[in-house]
Amino acid sequence: MAAPTSVTERERKYEIVAGSGVPRLVGVAGVETQDAPVEQILDASYYDTRTFRLARSGITLRRRVGGHDAGWHLKLPVSADERQEIQLPLGGDSHKVPGQLRRLVRAYTLGEKLVPIAHLRTDRFAHRLAGAGGRTIATLTDDHVTGEAGGETARLDEWRELELELDPGTEPGRLAEFDRALAEAGASASPWPSKLRRLIGDRVPAPPRRRKKPKAGEVVLASLRDHYARLRRADVGVRLDVEDSVHQLRVATRKLRSALRTFGSIVDKEGTAPLAAELKWLGQQLSPARDAEVSEERLREQLDDVPSELVFGPLRQFLTRYFAREAEEGRTRAMAALTGKRYLNLLRALDALVEEPPLTAQARKPAKAALRKPVRKAARKLRAAEAATDGLAGHELETALHEVRKKAKRARYAADTVKPVYGKKLREWRKNVKALQGTLGEHQDTVVGRDVLHHLTIAGHGEGQNTFTFGMLYAQDAGRAEKLRGEFAREWRRLGKGGRPGWLR
C-alpha cells in the first residue's frame, strides 16, 4: 500500500437556520469572488473502538467515498481550529482499517479492535472563495448531513451546517475575519468539533472539569493527563518519522516519571513504582536516537564556525556517513520498543493510572496546602545536589553537575504541575531554575560532545581521515565547559537571592 500523506486543515464549523441562504463573503479577508456551488456526494464510514478511545481524544478515522480526496482519513487535533490529516488511498478490504493506520493509533486504541461505529452521508455544496489573480483563499461548504450510529440503540439524525476551511497557503489569522462575517450573517459557531461528535456526542465521556479550588489529587492528575496526551501525540509523530518527535516523546516520558516521583505523596509512590521503572526503560530506548540528533546538529554548527583552512579533508561527508549509521541504529531501537508488547503494557498502565489513579489521603486535601511539601522537597534536593559539587573537579564535577541539572529539571517540572494553584508566586523561582538548568544542559552537551569527538577521532583515523579538526573542537568544548561552570555559579547565586514564596525557603 502507498505511504500515507499528511495535510494540515484549518477550519471552523457553523450552525445555520433552516431555510436560510449561504452567506456572501466577497470583500472579507481578501475574497474577490465566490464561485457558484459545486455539488459533491460524500459517503463516509467511521471507525473507533467500542469504548470510543479515538473520539475521547478528539481523533476521527474514516473511509470516505466521493469528493476530490476520497480515501482513508485519520484526523488528529492540533488546536481548536487545526487538525493534521493523514490520508491513504482507497484499496484493499473496504471493511478493514489499513494496518498502517491501525499502527499509527496504537497508543490510543491500546490494542482494542477498530470497528465501524457510524455512517454519514453528506450532500455538499462547495463555494470556492478566491482573491486577486484567482488564488484560492478558502472554501465555504453548505453541508446537508444524514447520520446513523450503531451500538446498543441505533441513532438517526439529520442536520445542516456550514464549514469554512482555509486553503493551506492562506494566513491562519484570516479565519477570525471569516468568523466575524459569518456571525454577522446569522451563522453561529458549532459546539461540535466534528460531524461524528455531533452524532455520537453523549456516548463519549466528557473530560473532567477543573474546579476553582481543586483538591491536590485533581491538580496532579490534570498534569499527568496532559503529559500522557503529549506522549501519545508524539508516538504518532515518531511512527511517521516527524522531525523532533523522538525528542517530544522522550520529554513526555520524562515528565510523567518525574511527576510520579515528585508527587508520590499524592499519587501513591509504591503503587506507581513499577510504572515509573517502565517509563525509565522507555526513555533509555529513545535515548540513542535523540542523542544522535543532538550530537550531529551541534557538531555541524561547530564546524560551520571553523575557518575553512582548519577543516582538513572531507569531514562533513564523513560525519554524514557516521551519523547516518547512528541515526538508523537509534531509530531501529526506538521503533522496536514502540512496536513491542512491553510498550503496549506500559501504555495500558498509563491509561489505568489516569482513569483510576491510586490516590492517597493527601490527595483529598486542598491543593494549596497539600502541594507545598512536594515542591519544597524538590527544591531541597536541588540545593543538596549543588552542595555535593563543592570541592570536586574533572570528571567527578561533570557527573555531579549533571545530577544538579536533573534535580533542577525535576524542580521546574514540579513548579509547572502546581502552576494552576500558585501561579505568580513561583514564577520568578521557576524562571531562575530554568535558566540554570539550561546552562547545565549546555555544559552536559560539551561533556557528551567531547566523548563523541573522541569516538569520531578513532573512527576517522581508522578510515584514513585527518582528525586534527576534531581535536581542535575537543579543546574548544573543554574551554566552553569552564565558562559555563562560571555562568552556572552566577545563576545559582541569583536563584538564592531571587523572589519565591516564604514556604519555599
PyMOL commands that set and color helices and strands:
alter all, ss='L'
color gray80, all
select helices_A, chain A and resi 53-56+99-104+106-109+132-134+174-184+195-203+216-239+245-262+269-304+308-310+315-338+341-355+361-364+367-370+372-387+394-417+419-462+468-497+502-504
alter helices_A, ss='H'
color red, helices_A
select strands_A, chain A and resi 5-15+33-34+38-48+60-65+71-77+82-88+115-130+136-149+155-166+188-189
alter strands_A, ss='S'
color yellow, strands_A
deselect
rebuild
show_as cartoon
